[in-house]
Amino acid sequence: MLGALSIVMFWTFGFGILLGAAAIGTGIVANRHRAVEENESKALEALLGILTGALGIAAGLVFLTAALPNL
């Protein structure tokens, strides 16, 4: 959920980056949990959270580098 929100909110001047970092952090913590290690679908969801969080951070950084010089 946090990764998807980070992608949607990338244009909010840093909020998408924070959500992306939270998505990566929670994805890593979830991936290390024993119940997730035993269940392939939950492990895939944790990996998807990490990837979407990284994409949200990248989109937020691109937006900030494009928008800040024009302010």
Contacts in CASP RR format, 6 or more apart in sequence:
PFRMAT RR
TARGET T0000
AUTHOR 0000-0000-0000
METHOD contacts of the structure
MODEL  1
MLGALSIVMFWTFGFGILLGAAAIGTGIVANRHRAVEENESKALEALLGI
LTGALGIAAGLVFLTAALPNL
2 19 0 8 1.000
2 20 0 8 1.000
2 22 0 8 1.000
2 23 0 8 1.000
2 26 0 8 1.000
2 49 0 8 1.000
2 53 0 8 1.000
3 19 0 8 1.000
3 20 0 8 1.000
3 23 0 8 1.000
3 49 0 8 1.000
3 52 0 8 1.000
3 53 0 8 1.000
3 55 0 8 1.000
3 56 0 8 1.000
4 52 0 8 1.000
5 16 0 8 1.000
5 19 0 8 1.000
5 23 0 8 1.000
6 16 0 8 1.000
6 17 0 8 1.000
6 18 0 8 1.000
6 19 0 8 1.000
6 20 0 8 1.000
6 22 0 8 1.000
6 23 0 8 1.000
6 52 0 8 1.000
6 53 0 8 1.000
6 55 0 8 1.000
6 56 0 8 1.000
6 57 0 8 1.000
6 59 0 8 1.000
7 52 0 8 1.000
7 53 0 8 1.000
7 55 0 8 1.000
7 56 0 8 1.000
7 59 0 8 1.000
9 15 0 8 1.000
9 16 0 8 1.000
9 19 0 8 1.000
10 16 0 8 1.000
10 17 0 8 1.000
10 56 0 8 1.000
10 59 0 8 1.000
10 60 0 8 1.000
10 62 0 8 1.000
10 63 0 8 1.000
11 60 0 8 1.000
11 63 0 8 1.000
13 64 0 8 1.000
13 67 0 8 1.000
14 60 0 8 1.000
14 64 0 8 1.000
16 56 0 8 1.000
16 57 0 8 1.000
16 59 0 8 1.000
16 60 0 8 1.000
17 56 0 8 1.000
17 57 0 8 1.000
17 60 0 8 1.000
17 61 0 8 1.000
17 64 0 8 1.000
19 53 0 8 1.000
19 56 0 8 1.000
20 52 0 8 1.000
20 53 0 8 1.000
20 54 0 8 1.000
20 56 0 8 1.000
20 57 0 8 1.000
21 53 0 8 1.000
21 57 0 8 1.000
23 49 0 8 1.000
23 50 0 8 1.000
23 52 0 8 1.000
23 53 0 8 1.000
23 56 0 8 1.000
24 49 0 8 1.000
24 50 0 8 1.000
24 53 0 8 1.000
24 54 0 8 1.000
24 57 0 8 1.000
25 50 0 8 1.000
26 49 0 8 1.000
27 46 0 8 1.000
27 47 0 8 1.000
27 49 0 8 1.000
27 50 0 8 1.000
28 46 0 8 1.000
28 50 0 8 1.000
30 36 0 8 1.000
30 42 0 8 1.000
30 45 0 8 1.000
30 46 0 8 1.000
31 37 0 8 1.000
31 43 0 8 1.000
31 46 0 8 1.000
31 47 0 8 1.000
31 50 0 8 1.000
35 42 0 8 1.000
36 42 0 8 1.000
36 43 0 8 1.000
36 46 0 8 1.000
37 43 0 8 1.000
END
